[in-house]
Amino acid sequence: MGETPSKLGELASRAGKWLSLSAATPERHTAAVVADRFEQITWRDTYEQSAGLRELAEELNEHYDHTTDLLIDAFLAAYKVRPRLRERAEMDPSRLVNHQVITSLVESPEFVELHRETAGDPYAAAMAVLAQAAALRRLLEHSWDVQEQAEQAQKAQRDAEGAATALGEALQQAADEADEEGTVPTSAADAVQRAIEAAEAAETPARQAAQDAGRALAAAVPGIRAAARNAAAKAAEAVREEAALMRAWGVGPGELERMPFDERARLAERLRTSRLAQWAELIGRFRQMAVGERARKVENAAGELVGVTLGNDLSRVIPSELAGLGVPELRAVFAARYAAGELMLYDSQGEQTTGRGAIIACVDTSHSMYVEGPGGVTREAWAKACALALLDQARHAKRDFVGILFSAADKLQVFRFPADKPADIAQSLDFAETFLGGGTSYQRPLTAARELLEEEFNDAARKRGDIVMLTDDECDVTEEWTRGWNDAKHLLGFRVFGVAIGTPPAAEAGSVLDALCDNLRSIEDLTDVHAAADLFRVI
């Protein structure tokens, strides 16, 4: 290097290269995804609420470095409506692997489908991260060598930056000790020279380490991209399946957004592990079919006029009755006849008017209902999917719904869903999951249904309820019970629909079920939800 100069200007000239490099060093970031304060708060809140995220972070941190930052980036990429990634040059060298993983994830075609489900939904974004856990573990394991080289590059860079900082401090000390002519004391000049040599010595390994890390990362990119695509695909599938489960069980997006994180997580877990979780697709198809049938249904259809009858349906009052409203003295008479149901109406033959009392689904849960039919669908699953669609039907018509699970005479469970209260998903799941087992008794569930309709009539003066009997069995009823049943049916005006599942003998004309029902249909193909479509047109 020659003799150490004693002039401050010469020292500054020699040190300028490293001082300029130090000054030009950009800010290095540990996060690949750009996020504002509110998005960072969303992550913290979600992390605090999600035991799964905390456990995953703790597990990964035991074996790998900077994994919490990776999880944050994965979450924000899924959560942000328009995720923006930092340039590679802006990243701290130790986070270059994280940056490449997130870049590969966001740029994959599979991420587009995933992001459609997770954008703006912190719960779904967290679920996406958890669904990618296995892929992230493999990525980190296979990127171990790349990460090691990135760490070495970071250390070398910090050493170089430290040497440059020390050089700046030495030069500042020399400036403070220089005289008016810029002459620096020998000791200070030697300190600057040693700092220049240290900075020069640190620069070469830093440059070499950065090049080695860059080459290692470039070699790993194809594998990272393939793993990221696989992770995005699995996450999209998991999020999509959970969304389908929620829709199948009638949980709408608005309700999910209002639901606390932990409650939503418990619900999702219960739906995934429910005894009928595998029949979610069947339940969803039943509900979709019911929606279509409601759209086709024509209530109070005029049909073919066949005469005159009595009642209080103002849409079918004959003109002569309406004329009475034009005479003040006859209005009170009209009102009295309306209240008594004695107005003269056109009688028609066509679609029956739907009921206005409660809809009651009596679902057989005897041992035989556990039998699988075509397509692997059990009779129980078909019956309960139909019953849940009837629950939707009742909510739409603002009618009470009651689900009665029955088997033997000593086994009965009643689930009530009043029309004036939101349907409780937890209660719906209890209804779907409960299986009583045992034999079959018709009298016990039908008696309970009759008593519920009597209670409704006494409390609210509502008549014309609908009972749907879903069973695969046949059993006797006593004559005394039958007389009481028929009397109640005449008084309350309810209708009884029968669904014989799996074509048992009960479906045959002359059976007990046939005698009890106004309308009986037999179901052979348990994969066909449209076999019960007519129920949703007339109920």
BAFI-72208 format. One line per 8 residues: number of its first residue (from 1); their letters; for each residue x negated, y, z negated of N, C-alpha, C. Coordinates in steps of 0.2 Angstrom, whole numbers. Each point is the difference from the previous one (the first is absolute). Layout:
# BAFI-72208
NUM	A	X:Y:Z:X:Y:Z:X:Y:Z; ...
***
This chain:
# BAFI-72208
1	MGETPSKL	-4:-6:0:4:6:0:-4:6:0; -7:-1:-2:-4:6:0:0:4:-6; -3:6:0:0:4:-6:7:3:-2; 2:0:-6:6:3:-2:0:7:1; 5:3:4:0:7:1:2:4:-7; -2:6:0:1:4:-6:5:5:1; 2:1:6:5:5:1:7:-3:0; 5:4:-3:7:-2:0:3:-2:6
9	GELASRAG	-2:5:5:3:-1:7:-2:-7:3; -6:-2:-1:-2:-6:3:3:-6:-3; 0:1:-7:4:-6:-3:7:-1:2; 3:6:0:7:0:2:1:-3:7; -5:2:5:1:-3:7:-1:-8:0; -5:-2:-4:-1:-7:-1:6:-4:-3; 3:3:-5:6:-3:-3:7:1:4; 0:4:5:6:2:3:4:-6:3
17	KWLSLSAA	-4:-4:3:4:-6:3:4:-4:-5; -2:-1:-6:4:-4:-5:5:4:-4; -2:6:0:5:5:-3:6:1:4; -1:0:7:5:1:4:5:-6:1; -4:-6:-1:4:-6:0:4:-1:-6; -2:2:-6:3:0:-6:6:5:0; -1:6:3:6:5:0:5:-2:5; -2:-4:5:5:-2:6:4:-7:-2
25	TPERHTAA	-2:-3:-6:3:-6:-2:8:1:-1; 4:-3:4:7:2:-1:3:-4:-7; 6:2:-2:3:-3:-6:2:-7:2; -2:-5:-4:2:-7:1:6:-2:-4; 4:-3:3:7:-2:-3:0:-8:-1; 3:-1:-5:1:-8:-2:7:-2:2; 4:4:3:7:-2:2:0:1:8; 2:-6:3:1:1:7:6:3:3
33	VVADRFEQ	5:0:-4:7:3:2:0:7:-4; 2:5:4:0:7:-2:7:0:-4; 0:2:-6:6:0:-4:1:7:-4; 6:3:0:1:6:-4:1:-2:-8; 1:5:-4:1:-2:-7:6:-4:-2; 5:2:4:7:-4:-1:-1:-7:1; -4:-2:6:0:-7:2:-5:-3:-5; -5:3:-3:-4:-3:-5:4:-1:-6
41	ITWRDTYE	4:4:-2:5:-1:-6:4:-6:2; 3:-1:6:4:-5:1:-4:-7:-1; -6:0:3:-4:-6:-1:-1:-1:-8; -2:5:-4:-1:-2:-7:6:-2:-3; 6:3:1:7:-2:-3:1:-8:2; -1:-1:7:1:-7:2:-4:-5:-3; -7:2:-1:-5:-4:-3:2:-2:-7; 2:5:-4:2:-1:-7:6:-4:0
49	QSAGLREL	5:0:5:6:-4:-1:-1:-7:3; -5:-1:4:-1:-7:3:-5:-4:-4; 2:-5:-3:-5:-4:-4:-4:-4:6; 3:-2:5:-3:-3:6:-6:4:2; 1:6:2:-6:4:2:-5:1:-5; 1:0:-6:-5:1:-6:-4:-7:0; 4:-5:0:-3:-7:0:-5:-1:6; 2:2:6:-4:-1:6:-6:5:-1
57	AEELNEHY	1:6:-2:-6:4:0:-5:-3:-5; 2:-2:-6:-4:-3:-5:-4:-6:2; 4:-4:4:-3:-6:3:-6:1:5; 2:5:4:-5:2:6:-6:3:-3; 1:5:-5:-5:3:-3:-5:-4:-4; 2:-6:-2:-5:-4:-3:-5:-3:4; 1:0:7:-4:-3:5:-3:4:5; 4:6:1:-3:4:6:1:8:-3
65	DHTTDLLI	-4:4:4:0:7:-2:5:4:4; 2:5:-3:4:5:4:7:-2:2; 2:-6:-3:7:-3:2:6:4:-1; 0:4:-6:5:4:-2:1:5:6; -5:3:2:0:5:6:3:-3:6; -1:-7:1:2:-3:6:8:-1:-1; 2:-2:-6:7:-1:-1:4:7:1; -3:5:-3:3:7:1:1:1:8
73	DAFLAAYK	-5:-1:3:0:2:8:6:-5:3; 0:-6:-2:5:-5:3:7:3:-1; 1:2:-7:6:2:-2:2:7:4; -4:4:0:1:7:3:1:-1:8; -3:-4:3:1:-2:7:7:-2:2; 2:-5:-5:7:-2:1:5:5:-2; -1:4:-5:5:4:-3:1:7:4; -6:3:2:1:6:4:3:-1:6
81	VRPRLRER	4:5:2:4:0:6:-5:0:6; -5:5:0:-5:1:5:-7:-1:-3; -2:-6:-2:-7:0:-3:-5:2:4; -5:4:-3:-6:3:4:-6:-2:-3; -4:-3:4:-7:-3:-3:-5:5:1; -5:0:-5:-6:4:1:-5:-3:5; -4:5:3:-5:-3:4:-5:-4:-4; -3:-4:4:-5:-4:-3:-6:4:-4
89	AEMDPSRL	-2:5:4:-5:4:-3:1:4:-6; 7:0:-2:2:4:-6:0:-5:-6; -1:-7:1:0:-4:-5:-6:-1:-4; 0:-2:-6:-5:-2:-4:-3:-7:3; -6:-1:1:-2:-6:3:2:-6:-4; 1:0:-6:3:-6:-4:7:-1:2; 3:4:3:7:-1:2:1:-1:7; -5:-1:4:1:-1:7:3:-7:2
97	VNHQVITS	0:-5:-5:3:-6:2:8:1:-2; 1:4:-5:7:1:-1:3:4:6; -4:5:2:3:4:6:1:-4:6; -4:-5:1:1:-4:6:6:-5:-1; 1:-2:-6:5:-5:-1:7:4:1; 0:6:-3:7:4:1:0:2:7; -5:2:4:0:2:7:3:-6:4; -3:-6:-1:2:-6:4:8:-1:-2
105	LVESPEFV	2:1:-6:7:-1:-2:4:4:3; -1:7:0:5:5:3:0:-1:7; -6:-2:4:0:0:7:3:-6:3; 2:-5:-4:2:-6:2:8:0:2; 2:-3:5:7:0:2:4:-3:-5; -2:-4:-4:4:-3:-6:2:5:-5; -4:5:-1:1:5:-5:6:5:2; 1:1:7:6:4:2:6:-3:-3
113	ELHRETAG	1:-7:0:6:-3:-2:0:0:-8; -6:0:-3:0:0:-7:2:7:-3; -3:5:4:1:7:-2:7:2:0; 4:-3:5:7:2:1:4:-2:-6; -2:-5:-4:3:-2:-6:-2:4:-6; -6:2:0:-3:3:-6:-1:7:-1; 1:4:6:-2:7:0:5:3:-5; -2:4:-5:4:4:-4:3:-4:-6
121	DPYAAAMA	-1:-6:0:2:-5:-6:-6:-3:-4; -1:3:-6:-6:-2:-4:1:-7:-2; 6:-3:-1:1:-7:-2:-3:-4:6; 3:1:6:-2:-4:6:-7:1:1; -3:6:-1:-7:0:2:-4:-4:-5; 2:0:-7:-4:-4:-5:1:-7:2; 6:-2:2:1:-7:2:-4:-2:6; -1:4:5:-5:-1:5:-7:-1:-2
129	VLAQAAAL	-2:4:-5:-7:-1:-2:0:-7:-4; 4:-2:-4:0:-6:-3:1:-6:5; 3:1:5:1:-5:5:-7:-1:4; -4:5:0:-6:0:4:-6:-3:-5; 2:-1:-6:-5:-2:-5:-5:-5:2; 3:-6:2:-5:-6:2:-4:2:6; 2:4:5:-4:2:6:-5:5:-3; 1:5:-5:-5:4:-2:-5:-3:-4
137	RRLLEHSW	2:-6:-3:-6:-3:-4:-4:-3:5; 2:-3:5:-4:-3:6:-4:5:3; 3:6:1:-4:5:4:-6:2:-5; 1:1:-6:-5:2:-5:-5:-5:0; 2:-6:0:-5:-6:-1:-5:0:6; 3:0:6:-3:0:6:-4:6:2; 1:6:-4:-3:6:1:-5:2:-5; -2:-6:-4:-4:1:-6:-7:3:3
145	DVQEQAEQ	-3:-3:5:-7:2:2:1:7:3; 5:2:3:1:6:3:0:6:-5; 4:-2:-5:1:4:-6:-7:1:-4; -4:-5:0:-6:1:-4:-5:5:4; 0:-1:7:-4:5:4:3:7:-1; 6:0:0:3:7:-1:-2:3:-7; 0:-4:-5:-2:2:-6:-7:3:0; -5:-4:3:-7:1:1:0:7:4
153	AQKAQRDA	4:1:5:-1:6:4:3:6:-4; 5:-1:-5:2:5:-4:-6:2:-5; -3:-5:-3:-5:1:-5:-6:4:4; -2:-2:6:-5:3:3:1:7:2; 7:1:2:2:7:1:0:4:-6; 2:-2:-5:0:4:-7:-7:1:-2; -5:-5:2:-7:2:-2:-3:5:4; 2:0:7:-2:6:4:3:6:-2
161	EGAATALG	6:0:-1:3:6:-3:-3:3:-6; -1:-5:-5:-3:2:-6:-7:3:1; -4:-3:5:-7:3:2:1:7:3; 5:1:4:1:6:3:2:5:-5; 4:-2:-5:2:5:-6:-6:2:-4; -4:-5:-1:-6:1:-4:-5:5:3; 0:-1:7:-5:4:4:3:7:0; 7:1:0:3:7:-1:-2:3:-6
169	EALQQAAD	0:-4:-6:-1:3:-6:-8:2:-1; -4:-4:3:-7:1:0:-2:7:4; 4:0:5:-2:6:4:3:6:-3; 6:0:-4:3:5:-3:-5:2:-6; -3:-5:-3:-5:2:-6:-6:3:3; -2:-2:6:-6:3:3:2:8:2; 6:1:2:2:7:2:0:4:-6; 2:-3:-6:0:4:-6:-7:2:-3
177	EADEEGTV	-5:-5:2:-6:2:-3:-5:3:5; 3:1:7:-5:4:5:0:7:-2; -6:3:2:-1:7:-1:3:4:5; -2:7:0:4:4:5:-3:-1:7; -6:-3:1:-2:-2:7:2:-7:2; 4:-3:-4:3:-7:2:-5:-6:-2; -5:2:-3:-5:-5:-2:3:-4:-6; 0:-7:1:2:-5:-5:-5:-3:-4
185	PTSAADAV	0:0:-7:-5:-3:-4:-1:-8:2; -6:-2:0:-2:-6:2:4:-6:-3; 2:0:-6:4:-5:-3:7:0:3; 3:6:1:7:0:3:-1:-2:7; -5:2:4:-1:-2:7:0:-8:1; -4:-3:-5:-1:-7:0:6:-4:-1; 4:3:-5:7:-3:-2:4:0:7; 0:6:3:4:0:7:-2:-5:5
193	QRAIEAAE	-7:-1:0:-3:-5:5:2:-7:-2; 0:-1:-6:2:-7:-3:7:-2:2; 4:6:-1:8:-1:1:1:-1:8; -4:3:4:0:-1:7:-1:-7:2; -6:-2:-3:-2:-7:2:5:-5:-3; 3:1:-5:6:-4:-3:6:0:5; 2:6:2:6:0:4:-2:-3:7; -6:1:2:-2:-4:7:0:-7:-1
201	AAETPARQ	-2:-3:-6:0:-7:-1:7:-3:-1; 4:4:-3:7:-2:-1:4:0:7; -2:4:4:5:1:6:-1:-6:5; -5:-3:1:-1:-6:4:4:-6:-2; -1:-2:-6:5:-6:-2:7:2:0; 2:6:-2:7:2:1:3:-1:7; -4:2:5:2:0:7:0:-8:2; -5:-4:-2:0:-7:1:6:-3:-3
209	AAQDAGRA	1:1:-6:6:-3:-4:6:1:4; 1:7:2:6:2:3:1:-4:6; -5:-1:4:0:-3:7:2:-8:-1; -3:-3:-5:1:-7:-2:7:-1:-2; 3:5:-4:7:-1:-3:4:1:6; -1:5:5:4:1:6:0:-6:4; -6:-3:1:0:-6:5:4:-6:-4; -1:-1:-6:4:-5:-4:7:1:1
217	LAAAVPGI	3:6:-1:7:1:0:2:-1:7; -3:2:5:2:-1:7:1:-7:2; -5:-4:-3:0:-7:1:7:-3:-3; 2:3:-6:5:-3:-4:7:2:3; 0:6:4:6:3:2:5:-5:3; -2:-5:5:5:-4:3:3:-5:-5; -3:-2:-5:3:-4:-5:4:4:-5; -2:6:-1:5:4:-4:6:2:3
225	RAAARNAA	0:1:7:6:2:4:4:-6:0; -2:-6:1:4:-6:0:3:-2:-7; -4:1:-5:3:-1:-7:5:6:-1; -1:6:2:5:5:-1:7:-1:3; -1:-2:6:6:-2:4:4:-6:-3; -3:-5:-3:3:-5:-3:3:2:-7; -3:5:-3:2:3:-6:7:4:1; -1:4:5:6:4:2:6:-4:2
233	AKAAEAVR	-1:-6:4:5:-4:2:4:-3:-6; -4:-3:-5:2:-3:-6:4:5:-4; -3:6:-1:4:5:-4:6:2:3; 0:1:7:7:1:3:5:-5:0; -2:-6:0:4:-6:-1:3:0:-7; -4:1:-5:2:0:-7:5:6:-1; -1:6:2:4:6:-1:7:-1:4; -1:-3:6:6:-1:4:5:-5:-3
241	EEAALMRA	-3:-6:-3:4:-5:-3:3:3:-7; -3:4:-3:3:3:-6:5:5:2; -1:4:5:6:4:2:6:-4:2; -2:-5:4:6:-5:2:4:-3:-6; -4:-2:-5:3:-2:-6:5:5:-3; -3:6:-1:4:5:-3:6:2:4; 0:0:7:6:1:4:5:-5:0; -3:-7:0:4:-5:-1:4:0:-6
249	WGVGPGEL	-3:2:-6:4:0:-6:4:7:-1; 0:4:5:4:6:0:-3:6:-4; -7:0:0:-3:5:-4:-3:5:6; 3:6:0:-1:5:5:-6:4:-1; -3:3:5:-6:4:-1:1:6:-5; 5:3:0:2:5:-5:-1:-2:-7; 3:-6:-1:0:-3:-7:-7:-2:-2; -4:-2:5:-7:-2:-1:-4:6:-2
257	ERMPFDER	1:5:3:-4:7:-1:2:2:-7; 6:-1:-2:2:3:-7:-3:-5:-6; -1:-6:2:-2:-5:-5:-7:1:-3; -1:0:-6:-7:0:-3:-4:-5:3; -7:1:0:-4:-5:3:0:-7:-3; 0:0:-7:-1:-6:-3:7:-4:1; 6:3:0:6:-3:1:0:-3:7; -2:4:5:0:-2:7:-5:-6:0
265	ARLAERLR	-5:0:-3:-5:-6:0:3:-6:-3; 4:1:-5:3:-6:-3:5:-3:4; 4:5:3:5:-3:5:-3:-3:6; -5:2:3:-3:-3:5:-3:-7:-2; -3:0:-6:-2:-7:-2:6:-5:-1; 5:3:-3:6:-5:-1:3:-2:7; 0:5:5:3:-2:6:-5:-6:4; -6:1:-1:-5:-4:3:1:-7:-3
273	TSRLAQWA	1:0:-7:0:-7:-3:7:-2:-2; 5:3:2:7:-2:-1:1:-7:3; 4:-4:-3:2:-6:3:3:0:7; 3:6:1:3:0:7:-4:5:4; -6:2:-2:-5:4:4:0:-2:7; -1:-7:1:-1:-2:7:6:0:5; 6:2:-3:6:1:3:2:7:2; -5:5:-2:1:7:1:2:1:8
281	ELIGRFRQ	-3:-3:4:2:1:7:7:-2:2; 2:-5:-4:7:-2:1:5:5:-3; -2:3:-6:4:5:-3:0:6:4; -6:2:3:0:6:4:5:-1:6; 0:-6:3:4:-1:6:7:0:-2; 2:-2:-5:7:0:-3:2:7:0; -4:4:-3:2:7:-2:0:4:7; -4:-1:5:0:3:6:7:-2:4
289	MAVGERAR	1:-7:0:6:-2:3:6:3:-3; 1:1:-7:5:3:-3:1:7:2; -6:4:1:1:7:2:3:0:7; -2:-4:4:3:-1:7:7:-1:0; 2:-5:-4:7:-2:-1:5:6:-3; -3:4:-4:3:6:-3:2:5:5; -5:0:5:1:5:5:5:-2:5; 1:-6:1:5:-3:4:7:0:-3
297	KVENAAGE	0:0:-6:7:-1:-4:4:6:1; 7:-2:1:5:5:1:5:-1:-6; 0:4:-4:5:0:-6:6:3:2; 6:-4:-3:6:3:1:2:0:8; -2:-5:3:1:0:8:7:-1:1; 3:4:5:7:0:1:2:-7:3; -4:-3:4:1:-6:3:7:0:4; 3:-6:0:7:0:4:6:1:-5
305	LVGVTLGN	4:5:1:6:1:-4:5:-6:0; 1:-2:-6:5:-6:0:6:2:-4; 1:6:-3:6:1:-4:-2:6:-5; 4:0:-5:0:5:-6:-1:-4:-6; -4:3:-5:-1:-3:-6:0:6:-5; -1:-2:-7:0:5:-5:-7:1:-2; -2:6:-3:-7:1:-2:-1:7:-2; -6:2:-1:-2:7:-1:-6:2:5
313	DLSRVIPS	-1:-3:5:-5:1:5:2:6:5; -2:6:-2:2:6:4:-1:0:7; -6:-4:2:-1:0:7:5:-4:4; 4:-4:-3:5:-4:4:7:2:-2; 1:6:-3:7:2:-2:4:1:7; 6:-2:0:5:1:6:2:7:0; 1:3:6:2:7:1:6:2:-5; 5:-4:0:6:2:-4:-2:2:-8
321	ELAGLGVP	-5:-4:-2:-2:1:-7:-4:7:-1; -4:1:5:-4:6:0:5:6:1; 5:-1:4:5:6:1:3:2:-7; 0:-4:-5:3:2:-6:-4:5:-4; -7:0:2:-4:5:-3:2:7:2; 3:1:5:2:6:3:6:3:-4; 3:-4:-4:6:2:-4:-2:1:-8; 0:6:-2:-3:0:-7:3:-4:-5
329	ELRAVFAA	7:-1:1:4:-4:-5:-3:-8:0; -2:-2:6:-2:-7:0:-8:-1:-1; -3:5:-2:-8:-1:-1:-1:-4:-6; 4:1:-5:-1:-4:-6:2:-7:1; 5:-1:4:2:-7:1:-6:-4:4; -3:4:5:-5:-3:4:-6:-2:-5; -1:5:-5:-6:-1:-5:1:-6:-4; 7:-1:-2:1:-6:-4:0:-6:3
337	RYAAGELM	2:0:7:0:-6:4:-8:-2:1; -4:5:1:-7:-1:2:-3:-3:-6; 1:2:-6:-3:-2:-6:3:-8:-2; 6:-1:2:2:-7:-1:-2:-5:6; -3:3:5:-2:-4:6:6:-2:4; 6:4:1:6:-2:3:1:4:6; -5:4:3:1:3:6:0:-5:6; 4:2:5:1:-4:6:-6:1:5
345	LYDSQGEQ	-4:-6:1:-6:1:4:1:-5:6; -4:2:5:0:-4:6:-4:-6:-2; 2:-6:1:-3:-7:-1:-4:-1:6; -6:-2:-1:-4:-2:6:-4:-7:-1; -2:-2:6:-4:-7:0:-7:2:3; -5:-1:-4:-6:2:3:-5:-1:-6; -6:4:-1:-4:-1:-5:3:2:-7; -1:-4:-5:2:1:-6:-3:6:-3
353	TTGRGAII	3:4:-4:-3:5:-4:-5:-3:-5; -5:3:-1:-5:-2:-5:3:1:-7; -3:-4:-5:2:1:-7:-3:7:-3; 3:1:-6:-2:6:-3:-3:-1:-7; 2:-6:-3:-2:-2:-6:-8:-3:0; -2:-3:-5:-7:-3:0:-1:-5:5; -6:0:3:-2:-6:4:-4:-5:-5; 2:-6:0:-3:-5:-5:-3:-6:4
361	ACVDTSHS	-6:-1:-1:-3:-6:3:-2:-5:-5; 3:-6:1:-1:-5:-4:-5:-5:3; -5:-1:-3:-6:-3:4:-1:-7:-4; 0:-5:3:-1:-7:-3:-7:-1:-1; -3:-1:-6:-7:-2:-1:0:-6:-3; 3:-5:2:0:-7:-2:-6:-3:3; -2:-6:-2:-7:-3:3:0:-1:7; 6:-2:3:0:-1:7:-1:6:4
369	MYVEGPGG	1:6:-3:-1:6:4:-8:2:1; -4:-4:-3:-7:0:1:-3:-3:6; 5:-4:3:-2:-4:6:-2:5:6; -5:-2:4:-2:4:6:4:-2:6; 2:5:4:3:-2:6:-5:1:6; 2:1:6:-4:2:6:-4:6:-1; -6:-1:2:-5:6:-1:-3:1:-7; 2:-5:-4:-3:0:-7:4:5:-5
377	VTREAWAK	6:3:2:3:4:-4:5:-4:-5; 0:2:-6:4:-4:-5:7:3:0; 5:-4:-2:7:2:0:0:6:-5; -3:0:-5:0:5:-5:-3:6:3; -5:0:3:-3:6:4:5:3:4; 3:-4:4:5:3:5:6:3:-4; 2:-3:-5:6:2:-4:-2:7:-3; -6:0:-3:-1:7:-4:-2:5:5
385	ACALALLD	-3:-1:6:-1:5:5:7:3:2; 5:-5:1:6:3:2:3:4:-5; -1:-2:-7:3:3:-5:-3:7:-1; -6:1:1:-4:6:0:3:5:5; 1:-3:6:3:4:6:7:3:-2; 4:-5:-4:6:3:-2:0:5:-6; -6:0:-3:-1:5:-5:-1:7:4; -4:0:5:0:6:4:6:2:3
393	QARHAKRD	4:-5:2:7:1:3:4:4:-5; 0:-2:-7:3:3:-5:-2:7:-1; -7:1:0:-2:7:-1:2:5:5; 0:-3:6:2:4:6:7:2:-1; 4:-4:-2:8:1:0:1:3:-7; -5:2:-4:2:2:-7:4:-4:-4; -1:-7:0:4:-4:-4:-5:-4:-5; 3:-2:-5:-4:-4:-5:-2:-6:3
401	FVGILFSA	-6:-3:-2:-2:-6:2:-2:-5:-6; 2:-6:0:-2:-5:-5:-2:-6:3; -6:-2:-3:-3:-6:2:1:-5:-5; 3:-6:1:1:-5:-5:-4:-6:2; -5:-2:-4:-3:-7:2:3:-5:-4; 1:-6:3:4:-5:-4:-3:-7:2; 1:-5:-4:-1:-7:2:5:-4:-4; -2:-3:-5:4:-4:-5:5:4:-4
409	ADKLQVFR	5:-2:-3:5:4:-3:-3:4:-6; -6:-3:-3:-3:4:-5:-5:4:2; -1:1:6:-6:5:3:3:5:4; -1:6:-2:3:6:4:-4:6:-2; -2:4:5:-3:7:-2:3:5:5; 1:6:-3:4:5:3:-5:6:1; 0:3:6:-4:6:1:4:5:3; 1:6:-4:5:5:2:-4:6:3
417	FPADKPAD	2:3:6:-2:5:3:5:6:1; 1:4:-4:6:5:0:-2:5:6; 6:2:3:-1:4:6:-3:7:-1; 2:2:-7:-2:7:-1:-7:0:-3; -4:-5:0:-7:0:-2:-5:-3:5; -6:3:1:-4:-3:5:-2:-8:-2; 0:-3:6:-2:-8:-1:-7:0:-3; -1:-4:-5:-6:-1:-4:-4:-6:4
425	IAQSLDFA	-6:2:3:-4:-5:3:-2:-6:-4; -1:2:-7:-2:-6:-4:6:-4:-1; 6:2:-1:6:-4:-1:1:-4:6; -1:3:6:1:-4:6:-5:-6:1; -6:2:-3:-5:-6:0:2:-5:-5; 2:2:-5:3:-5:-5:5:-5:3; 5:4:3:5:-4:4:-3:-5:5; -5:2:4:-2:-4:5:-5:-6:-3
433	ETFLGGGT	-3:2:-6:-5:-5:-2:4:-6:-5; 5:2:-3:3:-5:-4:3:-6:3; -2:-5:-2:3:-7:2:2:-4:-6; 7:-2:0:2:-3:-6:-1:-8:0; 1:-3:6:-1:-7:0:7:-4:-2; 0:-6:1:6:-4:-3:5:-1:5; 6:-2:-2:5:-2:4:4:6:3; 6:-1:2:4:6:3:7:0:-3
441	SYQRPLTA	2:6:-2:7:1:-2:3:6:3; 6:0:4:3:5:3:4:5:-5; 3:-4:-5:5:4:-4:-4:5:-4; -6:-1:-3:-3:5:-4:-2:6:4; -3:0:5:-2:6:4:6:4:2; 5:-4:3:6:4:3:4:3:-6; 0:-3:-6:4:3:-5:-4:6:-2; -6:0:-1:-4:6:-1:1:5:5
449	ARELLEEE	0:-1:6:2:5:5:7:2:0; 5:-4:-2:7:3:-1:0:4:-6; -3:-2:-5:0:5:-6:-3:7:1; -5:0:4:-4:6:2:5:4:4; 4:-3:5:4:4:4:6:2:-4; 3:-4:-5:5:2:-5:-2:6:-4; -6:0:-2:-3:6:-4:-1:6:4; -2:-1:6:0:6:5:7:3:1
457	FNDAARKR	5:-4:1:7:2:1:2:4:-6; -1:-3:-6:3:3:-6:-4:6:-2; -6:1:2:-4:6:-2:1:6:5; 0:-2:7:0:5:5:5:-1:5; 5:-5:-1:6:-1:4:-3:-2:7; -6:-3:1:-2:-2:7:2:-7:1; 2:-1:6:2:-7:2:-4:-1:7; 2:-6:3:-3:-2:6:-8:-1:0
465	GDIVMLTD	-2:-4:-5:-7:-1:-1:-1:-6:5; -7:-2:1:-2:-5:4:-4:-5:-3; 1:-6:0:-4:-5:-3:-3:-5:5; -7:-1:0:-3:-4:5:-3:-6:-4; 2:-6:2:-2:-6:-3:-6:-3:4; -6:0:-2:-5:-3:4:-3:-7:-4; 2:-5:3:-2:-7:-3:-1:-5:5; -3:-5:-2:-1:-6:5:3:-6:-3
473	DECDVTEE	4:0:-5:3:-5:-3:8:0:0; 3:-5:-3:7:-1:0:2:-2:-7; 5:3:-4:2:-3:-6:7:2:-1; 3:-4:-5:7:1:-1:2:6:-4; 6:2:0:3:5:-5:7:-3:-2; 2:2:-6:6:-2:-3:6:3:3; 6:-3:0:6:3:2:2:6:-4; -1:0:-6:2:5:-5:-5:6:2
481	WTRGWNDA	-6:-1:1:-5:6:2:2:3:6; 2:-5:5:2:3:7:6:4:0; 5:-1:-5:6:4:0:-2:7:-3; -4:0:-5:-3:6:-3:-4:4:5; -4:-3:4:-4:3:6:5:3:5; 5:-4:2:4:3:5:4:6:-2; 3:0:-7:3:5:-2:-4:7:-1; -6:-1:-2:-5:6:0:-1:2:7
489	KHLLGFRV	-1:-4:5:-1:2:6:5:4:3; 6:-2:-1:6:3:2:1:7:-3; -2:1:-7:1:6:-3:-6:5:2; -6:-3:1:-5:5:1:-2:1:7; 3:-4:4:-1:1:8:-7:-2:2; -4:-4:-4:-7:-1:3:0:-5:5; -6:0:4:-1:-5:5:-6:-4:-2; 0:-7:2:-5:-4:-1:-3:-3:6
497	FGVAIGTP	-6:1:1:-4:-2:6:-5:-6:-2; 0:-5:3:-4:-6:-1:-5:-1:5; -6:-2:-3:-6:-1:5:-3:-7:-3; 2:-5:5:-3:-7:-2:-7:-1:3; -5:0:-4:-7:0:3:-2:-7:1; -3:-1:5:-3:-7:2:5:-5:2; 6:2:2:6:-4:3:1:-6:-5; 2:2:-6:2:-6:-5:8:-2:2
505	PAAEAGSV	2:-5:-3:7:-2:1:5:6:-2; -2:5:-4:4:5:-2:2:5:6; -4:-1:5:2:4:6:6:-3:4; 2:-6:-2:5:-3:4:7:3:-2; 4:0:5:7:2:-2:3:-4:-5; 4:3:-5:3:-4:-5:-4:-1:-6; -6:3:0:-5:-1:-6:3:5:-5; -3:-1:-6:2:5:-6:-2:7:2
513	LDALCDNL	-6:1:3:-3:6:2:5:4:5; 2:-5:5:4:3:5:7:2:-3; 2:-3:-5:7:2:-3:-1:6:-4; -6:1:-3:-1:6:-4:-1:7:4; -3:-1:6:-2:6:4:5:2:5; 0:6:2:4:3:5:-4:-1:7; -6:-1:-1:-4:0:6:-6:-4:-2; -2:-6:4:-5:-4:-2:-4:-1:7
521	RSIEDLTD	-7:1:-1:-4:-2:5:-6:-5:-2; -2:-4:5:-6:-5:-2:-6:3:3; -6:-1:-3:-6:2:2:-5:-6:1; -2:-1:6:-4:-5:2:-7:2:0; -2:5:4:-7:3:1:-1:5:-5; -4:-2:-5:-2:5:-5:-5:6:2; -2:-1:6:-4:6:3:4:5:4; 6:-2:0:5:5:4:4:4:-4
529	VHAAADLF	-2:7:-1:4:4:-4:6:2:3; 1:0:6:6:2:4:6:-5:-1; -2:-5:-3:6:-5:-2:5:3:-5; -2:5:-3:4:3:-5:2:7:2; -1:2:6:1:7:2:7:2:-1; 5:-4:1:7:2:-1:1:2:-7; -3:-3:-5:1:3:-7:-1:7:0; -5:3:3:-2:7:-1:5:4:5
537	RVI	4:-3:4:5:4:4:6:1:-4; 2:-5:-4:6:0:-4:0:2:-7; -6:0:-3:-1:1:-7:-2:8:-1
***
